[in-house]
Amino acid sequence: MQKNFPYRWLAVVALLLSVAAAPALRAAPAAAAGNAGEIWGAGYFPDLPLVSHEGKTLRFFSDLIKDKVVAINFIYTSCPDTCALETARLREVQKILGDRVGRDVFIYSISIDPEHDTPAVLKRYADKFEVGPGWLFLTGKESDITLIRKKFGLYSDAPEGEKLTEHNLNHIIGNQKTGQWIKSSPFENPYIFAGQLGSWLHNWKLPPEKGRDYAEAPKVRNISKGEGLYRTRCSACHTIGAPQAAGEKRIGPDLTGVTKKRDRAWLTRWLAEPDKMIAEKDPLALALLAAYSDIPMPNLRLSAVEIEALLIHIEEESHRVEHHDHSKHQKHGGHGGNEGHKGHKGHEGHEGHDGKVGH
């Protein structure tokens, strides 16, 4: 879907999601009167202090969410699993929304490991992902953060407590003023996520951008299991054949031809347990970690069947990209002329990823 494609069809999707997520907020007092924004207001949400990665103390309700459209997720910076993927996905959403983030949409990532995640640690984490204005990383007292999570229905009340590695991955997005709140998967399509934040939660107050119409929408096609996994688990950090823009910082390497460049057994294990390979100081794993701002490849808990499907998709898409590049070079003079290859390192050393595979 293109950035300027109309989002009005999302109203139906968002409505269904909002109904499904209604229990996310704990029941307000039965006697509460007024509109939803008042019911889910200062009497419901605690106004507890949190400290941002910029070192500012802010009140959760009055400073961060009151009368605002927000996206909130709960992470910890030493997470071996999906926290980095969640952050990378929100980074995509921020790019789509542009300067609206910080103006009429706000993003908050709150640490569930405040003892470790000090403001300084959170700042380094935010800098790794090059987050823009309007996105704050926050820490505070563990008991305060737990209460906030409980208010959103994102905390386990199991008697044995909650392990960091088993925390709820869902994001919360909402408009406090209107009382509209829904849960959203961290694997959501970033354009749908941006549409919910930028259009539906603003009650469509902004006119749709001029551009393509529904008549120009591409036909829906069936996608393979591997492509589905790539879109939801990999595309926030990786590309397959997309050129790197000047000054662009990538979170992970381009994957074109990686199944030819790397041993299949190494790739399979890397997709299955990257955290263990980093802990074991696998040389290539450590090289990738250093090359991409120490952002670790997350352990996505993929099964053997899922890993094989993902590798097959990468192979097929790499073949398509390479065939397209080959045809393009032939059209512009073929391989016999060097003009078509100046500045291009070819498949033996694809510029931007050095033949490596990462997260």
DAHUKA-V259193 format. One record per run of one state. SS is the DSSP state (helix for helix, strand for strand, loop for the rest). FROM is the first residue (numbers start at 1). TO is the last residue. If there is no record, write none. Layout:
ss: [SS,SS]
from: [FROM,FROM]
to: [TO,TO]
This chain:
ss: [loop,helix,loop,helix,loop,helix,loop,strand,loop,strand,helix,loop,strand,loop,helix,strand,loop,strand,loop,helix,loop,strand,loop,helix,loop,helix,loop,strand,loop,strand,loop,helix,loop,helix,loop,helix,loop,helix,loop,helix,loop,helix,loop,helix,loop,helix,loop,helix,loop,helix,loop]
from: [1,10,21,22,25,36,40,49,53,57,60,66,69,76,83,101,102,105,112,119,130,135,140,142,152,164,167,171,176,180,185,190,199,200,203,214,217,225,235,258,262,264,280,283,292,304,332,339,342,347,350]
to: [9,20,21,24,35,39,48,52,56,59,65,68,75,82,100,101,104,111,118,129,134,139,141,151,163,166,170,175,179,184,189,198,199,202,213,216,224,234,257,261,263,279,282,291,303,331,338,341,346,349,359]
